[in-house]
Amino acid sequence: MNSPESAENSTAPICSAKGCRADAVWVLAWNNPKLHTPERRKTWLACEEHREHLSSFLGMRGFLKDVVTLAEWESRPASP
């Protein structure tokens, strides 16, 4: 388990769930169609434990567009 000191000194992405300091494994790509153009993607990061909960939260609102591993997301070419 990460100590608060190691989390502060780490450059590894962490989970977006409130209060979670675990390393992120998943990227949840989403957008709010009332605010964002269709091609725009905002991202939340999730650990294994919180992926389903965060995906459900976004999915119930119709915001969730894609869920991929962090490694896959980082290997994608940058958008123009």
N, C-alpha and C positions, 0 to 999 in steps of 0.2 A: 504494500500500500504506500502511496506517496505521502510523505510528510509535507506540511505547509512550506518548509524551507525548500525542499526539492522541487515542489510545484512552482514556486516563485522563480527559481533559477533555471527551470527547464524551458526549452524553446518548443517542445512538443505541443501540438494543438490539443486543447482539452475540450471535454464534453460541454455542450451549451445548456444542459439541464441545470436548473437552479440548484446551487450548492454542490454540484458534482465537480470534482477536480481530476477525474479519471482521464487517461489518454483517449483521444478521439480515434475511432476506427471507421466511422461512417460519415458521409456527407449527405445531408438532406437538402436538396435543391428545391426552392419554392419561390412563388411570387403571389402577390395579392393583386388580382386582376383589376381591382378598383384603383390601385395606385401605380402599378408597374406595367410597362409594355409587355406583350406576350413573350418576347425573347429574353427579357431580363430574368436573371436568377439570383436570388438571395440565398444564403446558405446558413444552416445550423450544423454543428458538428455533434456527433453522438458516440458514446461508448457503447459497448455491447448491451449493457444493462438498460440503457435509456433509448435505444434506437426505436423500439416498438412504440413506446409512450409518445415520444416526440413526433414520430410519423403519424400516429393516430390523431394527435392534436392538430397538425397541419392538414391532414387528410379530411377531417370532419369539416373543416372550413373551406375545402376545395382549393387549398394553396399548394399542396405537395405535388411536385412535378417529377422528381427523380430521387432515388436512393442508391448511392454507389459507395464502394469502399473509398477511404481517404487516398489510398495508393492509386486507385484508378482515376480519381478526380485530379490528383496532382500530375498524372501522366498525360492528361488531355492537353491538346494544343490550346494556347491562350486565344480567347475570342478577340476579333478585330476591334 
